[in-house]
Amino acid sequence: MNFDLTKEQEALRQRVRDFAEQVVKPVARENDEQQHFDVELTLKMGKNGLLGMVVPKEYGGQGLDNLSYIIAVEELARVDGSTAATIAAGNSLGIGPILQYGTEQQKQRYLPRLCKDRIWGFGLTEEDAGSDSRGTKTTAQYDGTLWHLNGSKIFITNSATPITLGTTVQAISDEKDGKPVFTALLVENKKEGFTQTPMDDKMMWRASNTGKLVFNDVRLGDDCILGEPGEGSHMMLASLDSGRLSIAAMGLGCAQGAYEMALAYSKKRVQFGKPVCKFQAVAFKLADMAVKIEAARNLLYHACWLKDQHRPFGKEAAMAKLYCSEVAAEVCDNAVQVMGGHGLLKEFDMERFYRDQRILQIGEGTSEILRLVISRAIGC
Ligand SMILES: Cc1cc2nc3c(=O)[nH]c(=O)nc-3n(C[C@H](O)[C@H](O)[C@H](O)COP(=O)(O)OP(=O)(O)OC[C@H]3O[C@@H](n4cnc5c(N)ncnc54)[C@H](O)[C@@H]3O)c2cc1C
């Protein structure tokens, strides 16, 4: 077994780390406070090759492997959850379905822009369809020439910004044996009857855009269908397998950032005449953090490796997402404890990490749903 990253992967990690430290970190706290989706920062990330990372160069992407992409998300999350979310959702959920299932014409139309200066949403969740995506109520009815889209979506990342080009939307297009048949449609933001409204006042990822979408008789041609009509649910759920790798990367990066902050603080903070890291109760907390982060990284990188080998990776992606998000929760909680009262002040970024980790156990499959997925995969 070879655990070494390639030279290119190491170089990419360093490049993204430098970008995160020098460009993201200085604006992260204020963007969070102001709930500001930072267009300028997103465009800079596009220029630095962070959009379209695994997209082949012929469509304007970087042509990288999945592990490289995951390392980039990890490095951004080590500094800021919102920024990592914009990039992870942009690459995995926005670009992913178009790259995987789009026609040549759809790829040519959207990918070059999505690799550069625009983003795309992934519209699965609705008011009554969260974990149970088959509860979708949005409909797409065909009149023989056009599709008529009606309904709404909530919680859609990257869907309501000035640089959003559109969203992939799951809708009921038919019925078979009394059960709904789902189709995925590519819906551009400028379409008549389509409105996008930011959902503000979130506890976490306050600088990441989350949109509510409403479709009021939005008319779409056949060229807006992704894959085949009736294949929507399969494509949307398969896209989540990849998305889970990037949520896991956010958990890993968040845990790494929180651990580094707590470790540095514990070496400087003196009580009872010595740095607090010299108290065994504190040192053992830090040791446990280091162990769990290492285990999380191995689980995640292995799942990415499977994907890069074109092997099945759904079970491992679910395991990585579940474990990394739960490690992030535990590490952030203990990191606040190590930093005492200062860990609760906005002036110390730990407070933001503590909030940002919370979504990771909910988005793209709650921990309960992931345990369900894993238990089925192991034959329960
Ligand atoms: C900031 C943010 C960004 C998001 N981005 C997107 C996006 O880009 N695109 C998108 O489509 N969605 C997005 N979502 C939605 C997200 O994927 C859902 O919130 C998530 O799938 C859970 O759905 P829910 O919130 O409706 O919870 P529910 O499904 O209502 O679950 C409530 C509780 O019941 C539990 N539960 C439900 N069913 C079961 C079961 N069968 N067994 C055991 N327990 C169960 C859940 O685990 C949870 O604890 C986002 C959400 C947030 C908060």
The ligand as an SDF file (V2000), in Angstrom:
LIG
                    3D

 53 58  0  0  0  0  0  0  0  0999 V2000
  -27.7270   24.9230    4.8060 C   0  0  0  0  0  0  0  0  0  0  0  0
  -28.4020   23.8270    4.0630 C   0  0  0  0  0  0  0  0  0  0  0  0
  -28.0650   23.5930    2.7410 C   0  0  0  0  0  0  0  0  0  0  0  0
  -28.7320   22.6010    2.0040 C   0  0  0  0  0  0  0  0  0  0  0  0
  -28.4570   22.4420    0.6650 N   0  0  0  0  0  0  0  0  0  0  0  0
  -29.2550   21.6300   -0.0810 C   0  0  0  0  0  0  0  0  0  0  0  0
  -29.1220   21.5890   -1.5070 C   0  0  0  0  0  0  0  0  0  0  0  0
  -28.2320   22.2200   -2.0980 O   0  0  0  0  0  0  0  0  0  0  0  0
  -29.9950   20.8240   -2.2170 N   0  0  0  0  0  0  0  0  0  0  0  0
  -30.9800   20.0930   -1.6230 C   0  0  0  0  0  0  0  0  0  0  0  0
  -31.7470   19.4320   -2.3250 O   0  0  0  0  0  0  0  0  0  0  0  0
  -31.1170   20.0990   -0.2540 N   0  0  0  0  0  0  0  0  0  0  0  0
  -30.2900   20.8530    0.5040 C   0  0  0  0  0  0  0  0  0  0  0  0
  -30.4480   20.8850    1.8830 N   0  0  0  0  0  0  0  0  0  0  0  0
  -31.4760   20.0690    2.4960 C   0  0  0  0  0  0  0  0  0  0  0  0
  -30.9180   18.8960    3.2950 C   0  0  0  0  0  0  0  0  0  0  0  0
  -30.3880   17.9460    2.4230 O   0  0  0  0  0  0  0  0  0  0  0  0
  -32.0540   18.3750    4.1830 C   0  0  0  0  0  0  0  0  0  0  0  0
  -32.2150   19.3230    5.2320 O   0  0  0  0  0  0  0  0  0  0  0  0
  -31.7750   16.9990    4.7310 C   0  0  0  0  0  0  0  0  0  0  0  0
  -31.8140   16.0510    3.6990 O   0  0  0  0  0  0  0  0  0  0  0  0
  -32.7670   16.5730    5.8200 C   0  0  0  0  0  0  0  0  0  0  0  0
  -34.0810   16.8400    5.4440 O   0  0  0  0  0  0  0  0  0  0  0  0
  -35.0290   17.6430    6.4500 P   0  0  0  0  0  0  0  0  0  0  0  0
  -34.2920   18.8500    6.9010 O   0  0  0  0  0  0  0  0  0  0  0  0
  -36.3340   17.8580    5.7720 O   0  0  0  0  0  0  0  0  0  0  0  0
  -35.2080   16.6980    7.7010 O   0  0  0  0  0  0  0  0  0  0  0  0
  -36.2960   15.5110    7.8410 P   0  0  0  0  0  0  0  0  0  0  0  0
  -36.1950   14.5720    6.7170 O   0  0  0  0  0  0  0  0  0  0  0  0
  -37.6300   16.1010    8.1260 O   0  0  0  0  0  0  0  0  0  0  0  0
  -35.7690   14.7680    9.1420 O   0  0  0  0  0  0  0  0  0  0  0  0
  -36.0880   15.1680   10.4830 C   0  0  0  0  0  0  0  0  0  0  0  0
  -35.4610   14.1340   11.4140 C   0  0  0  0  0  0  0  0  0  0  0  0
  -36.0580   12.8490   11.1830 O   0  0  0  0  0  0  0  0  0  0  0  0
  -35.0450   11.9000   10.9160 C   0  0  0  0  0  0  0  0  0  0  0  0
  -35.5340   10.9120    9.9420 N   0  0  0  0  0  0  0  0  0  0  0  0
  -36.2190   11.1450    8.7870 C   0  0  0  0  0  0  0  0  0  0  0  0
  -36.4780    9.9900    8.1670 N   0  0  0  0  0  0  0  0  0  0  0  0
  -35.9350    9.0040    8.9210 C   0  0  0  0  0  0  0  0  0  0  0  0
  -35.8510    7.5730    8.8140 C   0  0  0  0  0  0  0  0  0  0  0  0
  -36.3580    6.9260    7.7650 N   0  0  0  0  0  0  0  0  0  0  0  0
  -35.2100    6.8920    9.7690 N   0  0  0  0  0  0  0  0  0  0  0  0
  -34.6550    7.5450   10.8340 C   0  0  0  0  0  0  0  0  0  0  0  0
  -34.7050    8.8700   11.0030 N   0  0  0  0  0  0  0  0  0  0  0  0
  -35.3280    9.5980   10.0640 C   0  0  0  0  0  0  0  0  0  0  0  0
  -33.8960   12.7070   10.3420 C   0  0  0  0  0  0  0  0  0  0  0  0
  -32.6660   12.0240   10.4550 O   0  0  0  0  0  0  0  0  0  0  0  0
  -33.9690   13.9630   11.1970 C   0  0  0  0  0  0  0  0  0  0  0  0
  -33.3160   13.7360   12.4270 O   0  0  0  0  0  0  0  0  0  0  0  0
  -29.7280   21.8170    2.6400 C   0  0  0  0  0  0  0  0  0  0  0  0
  -30.0260   22.0320    3.9900 C   0  0  0  0  0  0  0  0  0  0  0  0
  -29.3960   23.0170    4.6970 C   0  0  0  0  0  0  0  0  0  0  0  0
  -29.7850   23.2440    6.1390 C   0  0  0  0  0  0  0  0  0  0  0  0
  1  2  1  0
  2  3  1  0
  2 52  2  0
  3  4  2  0
  4  5  1  0
  4 50  1  0
  5  6  2  0
  6  7  1  0
  6 13  1  0
  7  8  2  0
  7  9  1  0
  9 10  1  0
 10 11  2  0
 10 12  1  0
 12 13  2  0
 13 14  1  0
 14 15  1  0
 14 50  1  0
 15 16  1  0
 16 17  1  0
 16 18  1  0
 18 19  1  0
 18 20  1  0
 20 21  1  0
 20 22  1  0
 22 23  1  0
 23 24  1  0
 24 25  2  0
 24 26  1  0
 24 27  1  0
 27 28  1  0
 28 29  2  0
 28 30  1  0
 28 31  1  0
 31 32  1  0
 32 33  1  0
 33 34  1  0
 33 48  1  0
 34 35  1  0
 35 36  1  0
 35 46  1  0
 36 37  1  0
 36 45  1  0
 37 38  2  0
 38 39  1  0
 39 40  1  0
 39 45  2  0
 40 41  1  0
 40 42  2  0
 42 43  1  0
 43 44  2  0
 44 45  1  0
 46 47  1  0
 46 48  1  0
 48 49  1  0
 50 51  2  0
 51 52  1  0
 52 53  1  0
M  END
$$$$
